């Protein structure tokens, strides 16, 4: 890595007065550094270089500013640099101010940086506090939900940012404030075809919200009606009997022949986990059973190929068709599990994960063998 004298020379080039070509070569070099673990480690020890880079995000050269935002994306992906970026450099207020500007050309880059910085709870708490001081969660949701808020940016990475913030109780309280209409505005994005990032982020928000079991009844009520938005991405074009259709929520009845399911297995798994959380309370289990959720899961299970998603589906089905827990254990999120039982459950989970990993590896080997068989065919058709 660079010596102290080389680092000092590098720093001397990161000034507004430096010739654009020299600045460009310097930022390009640092961009390469930021893409490696050793490079990030070096930059972590040189906050003066990071501060100089951040000061150049307003450089007149679009190419230089773009390089620097890419560097900041790489650095923000490294948890060990979060304190330097958020506390030492103090760049979050400036980023939020630029994010609010509906004409700012690098708003998408800022969304990604903020999303990276909130992946870990400690930094997430700090950033949430700064967000509340600078703009507030309400304005962030407004920007996210406003189509073409910024013609230069799609703002998709605000979805994982909101999902990360929803890990925090204060953020969830705002999102599920019954005097506002916040979580309801996010629901349609579970089927946003143009971006898997936006869909996945919003599903992550809903999953985190469902950890607050006190809000389950409200989320499932007509005031929010969360259930169709969780089920529609999992529902397919299968023709159901009249009885099966009539028991479903109206939005899931008589779906068209071209109805497609969510294509991303991670999002499908998150949707199932969210439904599973809703079954933690007695009212939630009753609602999901009354709304014929089992029918959607039955057809989904026949269609699904991913082992992890199949496992999540089977766990949900067990609850839907199983008996009610005994008295005093109706709320599964509040049940105290004895330590020895918890250890056994952890062992069972670990074994299950090993089996799932084995299934995935076997599936990959089979696919590779099929490809080799196809490639080795050299017959001539006459």
N, C-alpha and C positions, 0 to 999 in steps of 0.2 A: 504494500500500500504506500501512499505518498509520505514522504518525509515532511518534517515541519516546514522546511524552507519551500518545498514544492507546494504544500498546502497554502502557505502565505502568498505565494505567487498566484495561485489559483484564485484566492480571495481578492487579490488586487485587481483582477479582471472583472469582478462582479460589481461594477459601479455604473451608474447612468452615463458617465462621461467616456467610458471605454468604447472604442470603435465597435460598431455593430458586428463586423465579421469576427472579431476576437471574442466578443461576448457570446456570439453564436457557437463558436467552436468550444468555448468553455462550458456553456450550459449543455451542449450535446455530450461532452465528455462526462459531466456529472450525471446526466441522465443514464448513461451506461453504468456508472458506478452504482446508482440507486437501484438498479435491477438485480444486484447480487447481495447476498447476506454480508459478505466482507465489506462491500461498499457502504451498506447501511450502517454497519458497525463503525466504520471510519467516520461517516458523517455524524453519527450520534455523538462522537467525541469532539466534533467541530460545529457547535451551534452557531458560531459566528458566520460560517459559510451558509448554513440554512437560513439565517436571518437575512444575509445579503441576497440570497436567492429570492426569498419572499418579497423583499423590497423591490425586486425587479419584475414582479408579476404585473406591474403597471407600465412596463417598458413599452416604448412606441412600436417596437418590432413585434408583430403578431407571432412570428415563428419563435422568438425567444420566450415570450410569455407562455406560449403553448408548451414548449419544452419544460419550463419551470413547473407548470401545473401537472405535467406528467411525472416530474420528479416528486412532487408533493403527494401524488397518488401512491407512488411506490413507497415513499417513506411512511405514509399514514397506514400502509398495510402491515407495517412492522410495529407490534405492540410496544417494543422497548423504546421507540421514538415518540410515543404519544405525549409523554411529559414535556419533552423538548418542544414539540410542535404546539401543544395547547397552553402549557404554563410558561415555559421559558421564552418562546418566541411570541406567544399570545396572538396567534393568527386568526382565531375563530371569529371574534367580532368583525374583523375586516371581511372575512369570507361571507359572513351572514349579510353584511351590508351590500356586498356585490350580488349575492343571490337574490336579494329583493329587487334589484335593478332589472326591469323587464327587457332591457336591450343588451345585457352583459353577455359577451360572446362565449365565455368559458363557464357558464352556469352549470352545465352537465359535469364538468370536471370538479367543481366545488361540491356538487351533490355526492359524487363518488368519494371525495376526501372525507366529508362529514360522515358518510356511511361507514367508512373504514374506522374512523376515530371513535365511533359509538359501539363497536363490536365487543368491547370489553367494558364491564360494568363501571369500573372506577372512572375511566375517561368519559363514559356515557353520562354519569351523574354530573361531572364538571361541565360538559358541553350542554346538557339540558339546562343547567343554571344560567349559562351564558345566553342560550337561546331565549329563555324567558326574559332576560334583561334587554336583549337586542331587538327581538321581533315578536316572540310569543309563539306557542304551538298553533294557535288559531290561524295566524298568518301563514305559517308553514303548510298547514292543511289546505288553506285557500289556494296557495300557489300550486300545490300538487294537483288539486281538483279542477283548476282552471285550464281549460283547453287553450293551447297556444298562448299561455301566459308570456312566454319568451319565444319569439320566432326562431331564435338561434339554438334553442335547447329543448329537449324532450322531457326532462325532469324525472325520468323513470327511476333514478337512483334515490329519489326522495322516499320511495316505498320501503327499501331496506333500512333507510335512516329512521323512518317512523316505526318500523318493526323493532329496531334496536331500542328506540326510546320507550316503546311499549313494555320493555322489561321493567321499567321503573313504575312504582305504585302511583306517583304523582302524575306521570304522563297518562297512565290508564284511567285515573280519575277524570282527567280532562276529556279523554276520548269517549268515555262512557257517562259524561255529564248529561243527566236526563233532561236538563233545561236547554241543552244545545242539540244540534243535529250533526254530530261529528262522525261517529262510527257508521251511521247510515249513509253518509256521503262516500265512504270508502267501499261499501259493499259491491257496487257494480264492477269494480276493477278486478274482482276474482275471475272475471271472464274477458279481460282486456287482451284481445288477440295479438295486438301489435308488439307486446313486450312481455317476455317471460319474467324479467326482473320486476316489473311493476306488479304483475299477478302474484308472484312469489312473495314480494314484500308485503302486500296487503293481506295475503293469507297469513303471513307471519304476525301481523298486527292483530288479526282476529284470534289467532291461537293464543297469543299472549293475554289478550283481553279475557279469554275464557278461563284463565287460571283464577280469576276472581269469581268464585262460585256464587257470591251474593248477587251477581248480576245475571246469572243464567236465565232466570225466569223472565227478566226484562228483555234480554237479547232474543229469546225465543218468542216473545209476545208480538202482537201486531205492530207495536211501536217501532220495532227494529226488524223483526222477521228475518233473522240471520240464516235460518235453516235452508231455504231454497238456494241461497248464494253459496252455501257450502256443498250442497248436493248436486247442483246443475253441472259443475265441472266433472263430477264423477259419473254422471248419468250418460247412457249411450242410446243408440237408436233402436234397441230391442223392442219388439212388439209385446206389450203386456196385456194381460186379461183385463176385462172391464172392472172387475173387483179390485185388482191390484192398482189400476189407475185411479179409481175413485178414492182410494185411501190416501193417495199422495197429495202433497201441497199442489195447488192449482198450476203453478209454474212448471211442475214436473209431469203433468198429465199429458198423454198422447204426444210425445216428442216426435219430431220429424225423422224421416229415414236417414237424413244426412247429418244427424246430431253427432258431434265428435266429443270425445272425452279430453280432459287435460292431458297434454302430451308429455309434460315433465314429471318424472316419477317422484322427485323430491317434493313438488307441490302437491301431488296426489297424496303422498304420505302425510304432509302437514295438514291437509284437509281432513284426513281420517283421524289424525291426532286431535284436531279441534273438535270433531264430533265426539271422540272418546272423552274429552274433557267435559263436554256437555252432559255426558251420561253419569258424571260423578254425583249429581244430585238426583233426588227422587223425582222432582218435577221435570228435570231434564230427561231422565229415562222414560218417564211416562209420555212426554211430548214426542220423543223420537219414535217410540213404539206406536203411538196413536197416528203419527204421520207416515207410517208404513216405510220407514227408512230401511227396514230389512230388505224390502223388495229391490231397492236400488243397490244395496250391498250384495245381494245374491247375484244379480246380473254383472255387477262390477267384478266380483270374485271370479266369475267364469272367464272374463275378458283379460284380467290383469296377468302380467307375466313376470314382473319384478318381485323377487322373493321377499324383500323387506316390506314392500307395499302389501303383498298378500298377507304377510304376518300381521301387519297393522289392521287390515281388513278383518281377519279372522278373530282378532281380539275384540273388535267392535261388535261383530256378529254374536260372539259369546255373551256379551252383555245384553244385547237386544233380545236374544231368545232365552236367556237365563232367568232364574228366579230372582226375586228381590232379596237384597241383603237382609240379615236379621235385624230386629229392632235395635236402635242405637248405632247402627253402622250405615244408615241411609246415605250420609254424605261421605263418599269415598275419599275426598280430599282432606277430611278431618279425622280419619281413622288413625289411631295410634298403633303402629305395627311393632310388636316385640322385637328386640334386637336380634334374637336368634332366627326369627322368621325373616327379617329383613336381609340377613346374611344369605339365607337360602334363596331368597328371591334374586339377590344380586348374582349368585352362582348360576341360577337358572337362566337369567338374562345373558350372562357371559357365554353360557353354553349355546343359547339360542343364536347369539351373534356369530359365534364360530360356525355353526351349522349354516346360517345364511351366507356367510362369507364363502364357505365351501361350495354352496349351490351356485353362487355367482361365478366362482372360478371354474366350476364344471361347465356352466353355460358358456363362458368365454372360450374354453377349450373346444367345446363342440362347434361353436361358430367358426373358430380358426380351422378346425378339421374340415368343415364343410367348404370353407373358402379354398383350402388347399386342394380338395377333391375337385371343385369347379375349375380351378386354375390348371390342374393336371390333365384335364380332358383335351385331347388333341384329335379326336375323330373327324372324319371328313364326310359331310353329307352330300350325296349326289342326287 
